[in-house]
């Protein structure tokens, strides 16, 4: 590995550290902040729906921007838009102000989607590196998890002083990340500017949907993974958006949210690390995925039956372990059951299907929590996940 290659990897990880740190300041108090400004549970979900919808709409044009004007510029814009969105969040106190901030941040997210890793890969290939990338991405994931935990704890501590401070701190760090990207990201002969064509982007997405739908209808394994993913992203929106108000009844201050978030992140990391061992024990990928889904759903369903912190948190963290377990199991099963020719298309559609499940989950779980009760929303989500997993067990056999 040459000095240039090592320098590129270091710069990539530095920028990932800064961006992951900035974004995570608000992770432990996001929903609490919205509620403190007068939003109800349904309105909180609608604000987040603006983010999901913008992701879905802007993925093509911002991806085309990166191909035409460069991955460096795309990443710099991403950091700056995130910074603007976080500052707006800290200043405004209304539903529409929050929705505007979400839209700006979501556009920022799509500017970085794929572009940052594409910059790294193109740069390394240009520098003659032909080695594996898995170790780099694994280290990146460790950094994102670690920075997320630290920033969430600091952000929760700041929220005890002033609820807007985590947003301002995150906005400053994201602006700093953008400045560092201007200085440290080099983009030279390895980048070949492509011709912009919005029509080609729409055509590509249409083809992705067509091929994926065809495989979903004819390949049981693909259908199993896609439906499982949609249902899970539908079901987890209730705990994703409501864990703060639910556990807030047990916690003495907002700093406690940071440590609770840290425990959730660690639980997911444990689940992810357990995946190879779990698959070896079960010896059947489809059954392993279904069991993890059932565990996630059962955890969501049962948590709201407990009215003391320790048992409620224990069940909730078990559900987080299962969520960490699910992702590598699903990735292994999907890649084992699709031909390499269609791999990128089907993985892309898998991501799109998550947006669809998430958007519908936000609407329904938010309405259920507001107009029925929060426990009702969690029980509905958990039951949906458990029943769907049991039903899907008869599908998805390897072809």
N, C-alpha and C positions, 0 to 999 in steps of 0.2 A: 504494500500500500504506500503510494508516494506521499510526499509532504502536501502537495496540492489536494489530493483526495482527502487526507486527514483534515485539512483546513476546511474543505467544503462540508464535511460531515459535522465538524465542530460548530460551524456557523449555522447549519441547519438545526442542530439541537439547541443552540443558544436562542434562536428565534422561536422555536417551538416552546422553549421554557418560558420566554417572555409572554408569548400570546396565551399559553395555557394558564399562566399565573394571573394575567389581567382578566380573562373571561371568568375565572372561578371566584372572584371576590364576592359575587352576589349569589353564589350557588346555594348557600345555607339560609338565606333570608329573602329570596326573590318573592315568593308568594306572600310572606308576612308583610313585606313592604307594600305590595299592592293592596292587601286587605287594610293595612293601616291608613291608606289613602282613600278609603270608602268603597272599594270595589267588593262586590259579593263573589261567591265561589264561581258562579256562572260567568260573570264578567272577567274574572281572572283567567278562566279557560279561553274566553273569546280573545283576550289580548294575546295569549300564546298561540291561538289559532292563526292570528295575523302573521306570526313568524313562520309557521308550517306552510301556510298558503303561499307566502312570498318565496320560500325555498323552492316550492314546486314550480312556480311560474318563472323564476329567474335563473334556473339552473342552466338552460340553454344559452341565453344571451350573454351571461357572464362567463360561461365556458368558452364561448366564441371570442369574447374580448381577450381572454388569456392567450388564445391561439394567435390572435392578430397583433396584439400590442405587447405581449410578453408576460411571463409568469411573475417576474419581479414586480412590475407595475401592478399586476392583479393582486398580489399579496399585500403590497403597501396600501392599496386602496381598501382592501379588506380590513386591515388593522385600523385605519383611520375612520372607516365607517362604523366599526364596532365602538371606537372611542366616542364618536359623535352620538351614537345611540345610547351609550351608557351615561354620558353627560346629560342628554335630554331626559333620560329616566330620573336622574337625580334632581332635576329642576322642576319638571312638570308634576302635577297632582291630579290629573284627570284621565279618564278612560281613553279618550282620543289621543292625548299626548303620549300615553304608554303604548298605544297601538302604533303610532308613528315611529316611536323609538324601536319597537320590535321589527317593523318593516325595514328600517334603515340597517339594523343589526343583521337581519336575515339576508339582505342584499350583500352585506359584508361577508357573511358566511359563504355565500355562493361564489363570491370572487376568489375565496381561498380554496374552495372545494376542488380537489384534484390538482390545482395549479401549483401549490407549494411542493407536494411530492413530485410532481412532474418536473419542476425546476431541479430538484435534487437528482433525480434519475438522469435527466438530460445532461446535467453538469458533470456527474460522475462518469457517464459513458464518454463524454467529450474528453475527459481527462484520462481515459484509458482504463477505468476500473471495470472489471468484468466479474467481480466477486458477488456473493449473495447479498441481498438487501434486507433479509429477514432480521439479522442482528441489529441493524440500524433502526428498523421500525419497532422492534421489541423494546429497544432502549428509549425510543420516542414515547411509546405507550407508558413505560415506567415513569418517565419524566412528567407526562401529562397527569398521571394519577397522583404522583407525589406533589406536584405543584398545585393540583386541584385541592388536595387535602389541606395544605398549608395556607393557601389563599382563602379558602372557605372559612377556616378558623379565624384568621385575621379579620376577614370581612364581617363575621358574626360579632367579633369583639368591637369593631368600629360601629356596628349597628346599635350596640348598647349605648353609644355616645350620641349618635345621630343616624337615623335610618338611611339618609342619603349618602353618607360617607363611603360605604362600599362601592356605590356606583361611581362616585368621583375618583376613588382610588383606582378602580378597574379602568376607568376612562383614561387616566394618566398613564397607566402601565401599557395600555393598548396603543396610545399615541407614541410612547417610547419604543414599543415593538416596531411600529411603522418606521420610525426614524432609524432604528438599528437595521431594518431591512434595506433602507436606502443606502446605508453605508456598507453593509456586509454582503448583500446579495449581488453577485456578479453574473451578468448574462451577456455572453459574447457570441462567438461563432456557433455555439451549440444550438442557439435558438434560430429556427427558420420560420419567419413570419408567414402565416397562412392567409389565404383570401377569406374575408368574412362572407358568410352566406347564412342568413337566418333561415331561409327556406331549407337548406341542407340540414340545419339543426332540427327543424320540425320533422323533416323526412326521417332523420336518424331516430328520433324519439318514437315516431309512428312505427318504424321497423322494429324497434326494441319491444314495443307493446305487442305487435303482431306476432313476432317470433316467440315471445314469452307466453302469450296466450295460447299459441299452438302447442307449445311444450306442456303448458299447464293442463290442456285438455287431453293430451295423449300420453304424457309421462307422469305416472303416479308419484314418483319421487319428487319431481319438481312441483307438482300440484300440492303435495304435502307440505313442502318447505314454504311455498308462497302463502298458502292459507294460514299456516302456523304463524308466520311472521306478521301478517295483517292482524290476526286475532290478538296476538300478544301486544302489539303496539296500540291496539284499541284498548285492551284491558289495563295496561299499566299506566294509562294517563291519570286515572283516579289517584293512586298512591304518588305518582310523580308530582302532581299539582297540589295534593292535599296532605302530604305527610307533615308539613310545617304546622298548619292549624290543628291537625289531629294530635301531634305530640306536644304542641304548645301548651296544652292544658296541664301537662305534667312538668314542664321545664321552668326553672326559676328566672331565667334571663335569656337574652338573645344570643349571648356567647355560647350557650349550651347547644344551640342549633349547629354551630360549627363543629363541635365534637360529635354530635349525632351524625352529621353529614360525613365526617371522617370515618365513623364506624360503618356507615353504609358503603362507602367507597372500598374500604378494606374487605368487607364481606364479599363484594363483587369480585375483587381480585382473588380472594380465596377460591371462590366458585370457578373462576376461569382456570386457575392453577389445578383444580381438581379434575378438570374435564378429561384428560388422558386416562387417569386412574379410573374414573367413573365408567368411561366407555369400555375399558378393559374388563371391568367387572360385569357390566351388563351384556357385552358382546353383541349388541344389536343397536345400530345407530338410531333407527327409528324409534325403538322403545326407549332408548336413553333420552332422546329429545322429548318424547311424550311425558316421561316421568318428570323431567325438569319443568315442563309446562304445568303439569298438575301441581308440583310443589310451589311454583310461583302463584298460581291461582289460589291454592289452599292457604298460602301465607297471607295474601291480600284479603281473602274472605274472613279468616280467623282473627286477624289483628284487631279488628274493631270490636270484638267481643270482650276484650280485656280492658279494664278500667284502672289499671295500675301500670307504671312505666316499665318495670322489669319484664313481666310476661309479654306485654304488648310489643316492646322493643325486641325481645328474643324471637318472637314469631316473625316480626317484620324483617329482622336481619337474616333469618332463614330463607325468606323469600328473596332477599338480595343475593344470597349465595347461589340460589337456583337461577337467578337472572344472569349472574356471571358465568354459570355453568352452561347455559343455553347457547350463547353466541358461538363458542368454538365447536360445540357439538353440531350446530346447524351448518356452520361453514364446512366442516368435514363432510357431512352428509350430502350437501348440495354439490360440492366439487367432486365427490365420488360418483355422482349420478347424472352428470351432464357432460356432453362431449366438449373437447377443448375449443372447437370451432365456435360454439355458441356460449362459451363460458362468460365472456365479458358482457354480452347482451343480457344474459339471465341474472348475473350478479347486479347489473345496473337496474333491472326491473325489480329485483328483490329490494333494493333501496327505495325505489319509487313506491312500491307497495307499502313500505313502512310509513311513508308520508300519508298515504291514504288511510291506513289504520289509525295513525296518530290523530289526524284531523277529525275523523268520525268519533274517536274516543274522547277527544276534548269536548266536543259538542254534547255528547250523551252523558258522560260522567259529570260534566259541569252542571247540566240541567238537573240530573238526578240528585246531586249534592245540594243544590240550591232549593229545589222545589219538593224534594222528599226529605233526604237527610244525608249527611256524609257517610254514615255506616251503610245506608242503602246503596250508595254509589259504589262503595268498595265491595259489598257483597255481590252486587250485580256483575261487576268486573271480574271478581274471582270466580264466580260460578260460570260465567261465560268461558273463561279460560279452561277450567277443569272439564266442562262438558265437551268443548270443542276438541280438547286433546284426546278424550276417550273416543269420540266419534272418528277422529282422523287416524286412529290406530289401525283401521282397516284399509287405509290408503297408503300410498308412498312406498310400497315394496320395490326393491331394486328391480329394474328392468333387465 
